[in-house]
């Protein structure tokens, strides 16, 4: 887990670096002096000077900052209760409101540009999606494995084994297509065209809001054939002698149609499970000793066969268009997630702080690199592009200390035609700092609780 978090921190620092570079470049372009540019927070562990700016790495590896000239003049104005901050060349407070707004805005814009560039490159060079087919399983058909009932899928008449052909006239080729549409459609009625025993049917389904994730859900899982793709070394399956390509036909005399039927046989927590297996060399029976975790779950060490879908390379212009559209969709989804915070979702589970985000980044990286170097880099940078957009959007919110709050404050000054009093700005920032401190402690508590649960 520690390695996962360290990898995640590195990934998160890339996104923070992009953000702070936006402020750095804009400030220098606007004639504003940057005194310190730091990756990380707290005590400096390495620093070097280049021109007027000290570039450093700080001991706390999450976050960073771009300190601009003007802090001394601001503190002096507060102490002296002055009505304005004294002019000093290169100071952020001596720059015009337009130049300050450009400087504040550059950080979030760099995050958005980063996403566009990364996704454009990915679409241009091509990539592989690891997913499952568009055939589904109803969660309610597997009580004990899933705590799920009264789902939209059940109410609509959807059945295990159905194939989803399209949703609202959007073609569904695989389970990833299905997820992408449903996750962003909580509360919206969708028209499903399904294939059942070669017959097509149309069903109307309205996804409900999953209050733990903030995503839409209908109560289905992908149908995964019980075909062994790989075995985790040293696992129960490895010791039992299961091999790649094996097709599991029964588990403790329960007929296996898909992978969940195997876990159905584990509900009573048997000491061992007998699997009848079919392979190229013939049929055989193996006995597997499951290891149960504290919460009753078990990992047999079997990786079941999935679909690897090759996305064709696009030309440069098409790649840029795709990257821009995907970035825009992520921005809209992020905006919608802010609204969802006020709809009764479980904030402790649905909202992540920097520690949990680092863990997610590291987990995505660790798992995706198992599929190959190209797949690993593609997956991790797609994920980082999403986080980058989320960071850019969050910083545009009109919250004190955030870039959006500074833009709002400076815009008021621009409209009024004169600087606001330093004392007003100080109170505004102090309130923002207090608010962010509360959010930081709450998310950190939630993140640590989550990691202990893992």
Buried (B, 14 or more C-beta within 10 A) or exposed (E): EEEBBEBBBBBBBBBBBBBBBBBBBBBBEBEBBBBBBBBBEEEEEEEEEEEEBBBBBBEEBBBBBBBBBBEEBBEEBBEEEBEEBBEBEBBBBBBEBEBBBBBBBBBBBBBBBBBBBBBBBBBBEBBBBBBBBBBBBBBBBBEEBBEBEEBBBBBBBBBBBBBBBBBEEEEBBBBBBBBBBBBBBBEEEBEBBBBBEEEEBEBEBBBBBBBEBBBBBBBBBBBBBBBBBBBEEEBBBBBBEBBEBBBBBBBBEEEBBBBBBBBBBBEEEEEEBBBBBBBEEEEEEBEBEBEEEEEEEBEBBBBBBBBEBEBEEBEEEEBBBBBBEBBBEBBEBBEEBEEBEEEEBEBBBBBBBBBBBBBBBBBBBBBBBEBEEBBBBBBBBBBBBBBBBBBBBBBBBEBBBBBBBBBBBBBEBBEEEEBBBBEEBBEBBEBBEEBBEEEEEBBBEBBEEBBEEE
